């Protein structure tokens, strides 16, 4: 569980583990998240984790793979029509996605 604070509202929020590093968020183990206490006058909001949801479904992963393939095909098509500039490499690149030739 990840613990964050909303000082202006005197509230502590305890929810699922954060997916990115946040300077004012604290990851707690199960034991410490159940024993959490806050200062007098503060509220605690607990967002329970759904243990049945095990992450993205197979359909979600296939959709991501298809999107990456489309970008790779578009990059290969675009690069074949024009001469590559000195800054381009043999690997197609668009945004943060990279298509590695097989």
Backbone as a chain_set.jsonl record, in Angstrom:
{"seq": "XXXXXXXXXXXXXXXXXXXXXXXXXXXXXXXXXXXXXXXXXXXXXXXXXXXXXXXXXXXXXXXXXXXXXXXXXXXXXXXXXXXXXXXXXXXXXXXXXXXXXX", "coords": {"N": [[0.841, -1.166, 0.0], [0.392, 2.311, -0.624], [1.08, 5.302, 1.008], [-0.129, 8.546, 1.191], [-0.359, 12.076, 1.833], [-2.759, 14.677, 2.432], [-2.295, 17.624, 3.322], [-3.694, 20.078, 3.547], [-6.296, 19.299, 3.928], [-6.155, 17.761, 6.151], [-5.838, 14.918, 5.88], [-5.044, 11.516, 5.416], [-4.19, 9.286, 2.874], [-4.519, 6.008, 1.933], [-3.645, 3.695, -0.351], [-3.467, 1.533, -3.309], [-0.206, 0.263, -4.34], [1.969, 2.71, -5.591], [2.745, 3.43, -9.009], [4.866, 4.894, -9.827], [7.669, 6.857, -8.739], [7.205, 9.042, -6.091], [7.831, 11.981, -4.317], [6.488, 12.54, -1.892], [5.178, 10.264, -1.124], [4.708, 7.163, 0.493], [5.621, 3.839, 0.615], [4.098, 1.112, 2.16], [4.275, -1.943, 4.002], [1.989, -4.764, 4.297], [1.471, -5.296, 7.003], [2.165, -2.882, 8.345], [0.468, -1.108, 7.056], [-2.048, -1.826, 7.969], [-1.844, -1.13, 10.629], [-1.716, 1.587, 10.699], [-1.737, 4.822, 12.085], [-2.992, 8.127, 12.54], [-2.498, 11.675, 13.126], [-4.406, 13.317, 15.782], [-7.621, 14.444, 14.853], [-7.282, 14.118, 12.174], [-8.285, 12.502, 9.102], [-8.592, 9.215, 7.669], [-8.399, 7.819, 4.533], [-9.07, 4.875, 3.013], [-8.259, 2.972, 0.287], [-9.136, 0.021, -0.871], [-7.321, -2.765, -2.174], [-8.046, -4.598, -5.067], [-7.831, -7.887, -5.02], [-8.514, -9.776, -6.879], [-8.084, -8.716, -9.349], [-5.627, -9.135, -11.497], [-3.868, -7.547, -12.97], [-3.188, -6.313, -16.319], [-5.357, -7.579, -18.889], [-5.19, -10.34, -21.256], [-6.167, -9.424, -23.67], [-5.725, -6.655, -23.399], [-2.915, -6.559, -23.413], [-2.392, -7.576, -25.97], [-3.521, -5.547, -27.519], [-1.762, -3.442, -26.994], [0.588, -4.539, -28.09], [-0.194, -4.7, -30.79], [-0.484, -1.973, -31.377], [2.168, -1.11, -31.133], [3.312, -2.582, -33.213], [2.022, -1.377, -35.423], [3.104, 1.22, -35.325], [5.764, 0.598, -35.791], [5.631, -0.459, -38.404], [4.73, 1.798, -39.775], [6.931, 3.493, -39.385], [8.907, 2.103, -40.793], [7.854, 2.217, -43.383], [7.791, 4.992, -43.842], [10.533, 5.622, -43.705], [11.543, 4.3, -45.918], [10.729, 5.768, -48.095], [12.082, 8.157, -48.103], [15.379, 9.54, -48.016], [17.521, 8.628, -45.379], [18.259, 10.862, -42.735], [21.294, 12.209, -41.288], [20.903, 12.084, -38.534], [19.18, 9.998, -38.134], [18.88, 6.562, -37.276], [19.363, 3.079, -38.153], [17.291, 1.91, -36.923], [13.827, 2.126, -36.575], [12.132, 4.916, -35.17], [9.761, 6.516, -33.137], [8.515, 8.923, -31.18], [8.513, 7.699, -27.909], [8.601, 5.069, -28.493], [10.253, 2.262, -29.861], [11.189, 0.475, -32.69], [12.683, -2.49, -33.279], [14.547, -3.94, -35.786], [13.961, -7.214, -37.148]], "CA": [[0.0, 0.0, 0.0], [1.119, 3.577, -0.656], [0.518, 6.316, 1.885], [0.086, 9.941, 0.821], [-1.03, 13.02, 2.726], [-3.321, 15.93, 1.934], [-2.153, 18.449, 4.515], [-4.719, 21.121, 3.593], [-7.554, 18.704, 4.384], [-5.836, 16.888, 7.288], [-6.262, 13.593, 5.445], [-4.067, 10.545, 4.94], [-4.8, 8.395, 1.894], [-3.813, 4.739, 1.831], [-4.175, 3.015, -1.528], [-2.577, 0.551, -3.945], [1.162, 0.711, -4.565], [2.15, 3.666, -6.677], [3.502, 2.881, -10.134], [6.004, 5.769, -10.082], [8.235, 7.438, -7.53], [6.619, 10.33, -5.692], [8.594, 12.369, -3.135], [5.692, 12.593, -0.674], [4.417, 9.024, -1.001], [5.465, 6.181, 1.249], [5.124, 2.488, 0.454], [4.014, 0.39, 3.422], [3.948, -3.361, 3.912], [0.625, -5.052, 4.749], [1.416, -5.193, 8.465], [2.177, -1.482, 8.761], [-0.693, -0.392, 6.515], [-3.209, -2.096, 8.835], [-1.614, -0.515, 11.937], [-1.52, 3.018, 10.492], [-2.454, 5.808, 12.9], [-2.771, 9.496, 12.079], [-2.66, 12.641, 14.218], [-5.777, 13.634, 16.19], [-8.316, 15.357, 13.967], [-7.051, 13.733, 10.772], [-9.09, 11.411, 8.549], [-7.877, 8.237, 6.847], [-9.167, 7.247, 3.427], [-8.438, 3.615, 2.594], [-8.702, 2.397, -0.986], [-8.746, -1.383, -0.832], [-6.784, -3.347, -3.394], [-8.824, -5.722, -5.573], [-6.901, -8.994, -5.213], [-8.929, -10.575, -8.025], [-7.581, -8.092, -10.566], [-4.215, -9.486, -11.556], [-3.147, -6.752, -13.945], [-3.849, -6.194, -17.623], [-5.825, -8.829, -19.482], [-4.481, -10.729, -22.477], [-6.633, -8.514, -24.723], [-5.024, -5.385, -23.222], [-1.535, -6.734, -23.856], [-2.395, -7.724, -27.43], [-3.788, -4.222, -28.081], [-0.502, -2.699, -26.912], [1.497, -5.123, -29.076], [-0.664, -4.286, -32.113], [-0.165, -0.551, -31.535], [3.61, -1.013, -31.362], [3.552, -3.081, -34.574], [1.575, -0.354, -36.369], [4.096, 2.293, -35.316], [6.966, 0.071, -36.438], [5.365, -0.546, -39.835], [4.688, 3.178, -40.266], [8.303, 4.012, -39.393], [9.618, 1.44, -41.886], [7.307, 2.745, -44.633], [8.233, 6.377, -43.976], [11.973, 5.693, -43.915], [11.892, 3.773, -47.23], [10.382, 6.758, -49.107], [13.004, 9.285, -48.063], [16.733, 9.183, -47.602], [17.676, 8.885, -43.942], [19.112, 11.984, -42.357], [22.402, 11.736, -40.448], [20.475, 11.853, -37.157], [18.372, 8.786, -38.059], [19.617, 5.309, -37.263], [18.677, 2.033, -38.919], [16.152, 1.476, -36.117], [12.727, 3.082, -36.65], [11.824, 5.506, -33.868], [8.702, 7.511, -33.136], [8.195, 9.189, -29.78], [9.291, 6.879, -26.994], [8.555, 3.683, -28.946], [11.35, 1.924, -30.742], [10.985, -0.779, -33.399], [13.958, -3.121, -33.556], [14.37, -4.844, -36.922], [14.192, -8.627, -36.82]], "C": [[0.893, 1.239, 0.0], [0.356, 4.607, 0.162], [0.877, 7.697, 1.353], [-0.729, 10.82, 1.759], [-1.611, 14.178, 1.944], [-3.358, 16.855, 3.148], [-3.271, 19.473, 4.65], [-6.039, 20.592, 4.129], [-7.356, 17.784, 5.588], [-6.283, 15.446, 7.016], [-5.06, 12.772, 5.016], [-4.793, 9.585, 4.014], [-3.917, 7.168, 1.754], [-4.432, 3.955, 0.688], [-3.182, 2.028, -2.101], [-1.184, 1.131, -4.159], [1.23, 1.647, -5.76], [3.005, 3.043, -7.766], [4.704, 3.746, -10.491], [6.448, 6.389, -8.765], [7.656, 8.821, -7.288], [7.319, 10.745, -4.398], [7.8, 12.353, -1.832], [4.785, 11.386, -0.531], [5.312, 7.98, -0.342], [4.834, 4.809, 1.074], [5.194, 1.766, 1.796], [3.732, -1.085, 3.161], [2.537, -3.568, 4.479], [0.479, -4.865, 6.257], [1.33, -3.731, 8.913], [0.994, -0.7, 8.202], [-1.942, -0.648, 7.355], [-3.066, -1.414, 10.191], [-1.466, 1.004, 11.861], [-2.368, 3.848, 11.459], [-2.077, 7.192, 12.38], [-2.947, 10.446, 13.255], [-4.136, 12.876, 14.545], [-6.375, 14.677, 15.258], [-8.131, 15.053, 12.489], [-7.985, 12.597, 10.387], [-8.189, 10.474, 7.751], [-8.834, 7.735, 5.777], [-8.401, 6.02, 2.958], [-9.082, 3.129, 1.305], [-8.209, 0.961, -1.002], [-8.275, -1.856, -2.2], [-7.659, -4.524, -3.788], [-7.862, -6.859, -5.886], [-7.271, -9.867, -6.399], [-8.419, -9.994, -9.34], [-6.074, -8.283, -10.605], [-3.428, -8.693, -12.573], [-3.887, -6.712, -15.264], [-4.245, -7.562, -18.165], [-4.996, -9.145, -20.725], [-4.885, -9.823, -23.638], [-5.931, -7.156, -24.631], [-3.59, -5.473, -23.749], [-1.441, -6.874, -25.368], [-2.656, -6.383, -28.108], [-2.524, -3.369, -28.06], [0.482, -3.212, -27.956], [1.105, -4.708, -30.491], [-0.33, -2.821, -32.382], [1.321, -0.357, -31.817], [3.953, -1.491, -32.768], [3.16, -2.045, -35.619], [2.58, 0.789, -36.462], [5.359, 1.834, -36.038], [6.775, -0.012, -37.948], [5.322, 0.845, -40.459], [6.078, 3.773, -40.358], [9.088, 3.388, -40.535], [9.14, 1.96, -43.231], [7.811, 4.16, -44.876], [9.71, 6.454, -44.313], [12.366, 5.168, -45.286], [11.614, 4.78, -48.33], [11.372, 7.913, -49.169], [14.374, 8.8, -47.643], [16.889, 9.511, -46.124], [18.624, 10.045, -43.691], [20.24, 11.457, -41.477], [21.969, 11.434, -39.018], [19.646, 10.581, -37.009], [19.277, 7.567, -38.021], [18.838, 4.289, -38.07], [17.462, 1.5, -38.159], [15.07, 2.542, -36.21], [12.393, 3.615, -35.274], [10.747, 6.559, -34.044], [8.287, 7.727, -31.689], [9.093, 8.365, -28.88], [9.284, 5.409, -27.39], [9.703, 3.437, -29.922], [11.052, 0.57, -31.365], [12.347, -1.332, -33.789], [13.773, -4.087, -34.71], [14.699, -6.279, -36.548], [15.327, -9.205, -37.63]], "O": [[1.997, 1.226, 0.545], [-0.857, 4.759, 0.022], [2.045, 7.985, 1.094], [-1.673, 10.356, 2.399], [-1.054, 14.612, 0.936], [-4.33, 16.866, 3.904], [-3.75, 19.715, 5.758], [-6.817, 21.342, 4.717], [-8.292, 17.099, 6.001], [-7.004, 14.841, 7.81], [-4.165, 13.273, 4.335], [-5.889, 9.121, 4.331], [-2.719, 7.275, 1.491], [-5.606, 3.59, 0.744], [-2.174, 1.712, -1.468], [-1.006, 2.349, -4.157], [0.623, 1.398, -6.801], [3.884, 2.228, -7.486], [5.486, 3.376, -11.366], [5.686, 6.437, -7.799], [7.627, 9.662, -8.186], [7.397, 9.945, -3.466], [8.385, 12.169, -0.764], [3.738, 11.467, 0.111], [6.516, 7.927, -0.592], [3.649, 4.629, 1.352], [6.216, 1.804, 2.481], [3.032, -1.43, 2.21], [1.961, -2.653, 5.069], [-0.527, -4.334, 6.727], [0.51, -3.388, 9.766], [0.56, 0.276, 8.815], [-2.809, 0.221, 7.446], [-4.074, -1.142, 10.844], [-1.125, 1.64, 12.859], [-3.563, 3.603, 11.624], [-0.985, 7.396, 11.85], [-3.496, 10.052, 14.283], [-5.008, 12.666, 13.702], [-5.726, 15.665, 14.914], [-8.769, 15.68, 11.644], [-8.423, 11.825, 11.24], [-7.156, 10.887, 7.224], [-9.939, 7.283, 6.077], [-7.241, 6.108, 2.557], [-10.29, 2.904, 1.241], [-7.011, 0.709, -1.13], [-8.763, -1.407, -3.238], [-7.984, -5.362, -2.947], [-7.156, -6.816, -6.893], [-6.434, -10.626, -6.886], [-8.332, -10.708, -10.339], [-5.339, -7.665, -9.836], [-2.375, -9.16, -13.005], [-5.073, -7.037, -15.329], [-3.566, -8.563, -17.935], [-4.205, -8.322, -21.185], [-4.06, -9.49, -24.489], [-5.58, -6.568, -25.654], [-3.116, -4.573, -24.442], [-0.512, -6.349, -25.982], [-2.08, -6.102, -29.159], [-2.251, -2.647, -29.019], [1.138, -2.421, -28.634], [1.974, -4.397, -31.307], [0.063, -2.468, -33.494], [1.692, 0.47, -32.65], [4.785, -0.886, -33.445], [3.881, -1.85, -36.597], [2.875, 1.272, -37.556], [5.952, 2.592, -36.805], [7.686, 0.338, -38.698], [5.83, 1.041, -41.563], [6.379, 4.489, -41.313], [9.866, 4.082, -41.19], [9.952, 2.128, -44.141], [8.215, 4.494, -45.99], [10.105, 7.279, -45.136], [13.424, 5.541, -45.792], [12.199, 4.674, -49.408], [11.48, 8.577, -50.2], [14.505, 7.767, -46.988], [16.435, 10.561, -45.67], [19.653, 10.186, -44.352], [20.138, 10.342, -40.966], [22.597, 10.613, -38.349], [19.423, 10.121, -35.889], [20.325, 7.547, -38.667], [17.775, 4.596, -38.61], [16.687, 0.717, -38.709], [15.333, 3.718, -35.961], [12.37, 2.855, -34.305], [10.796, 7.38, -34.96], [7.766, 6.816, -31.046], [10.308, 8.339, -29.071], [9.891, 4.583, -26.708], [10.065, 4.313, -30.708], [10.702, -0.377, -30.661], [13.081, -0.701, -34.549], [12.925, -4.976, -34.63], [15.591, -6.536, -35.74], [15.656, -10.382, -37.48]]}, "num_chains": 1, "name": "protein.A"}
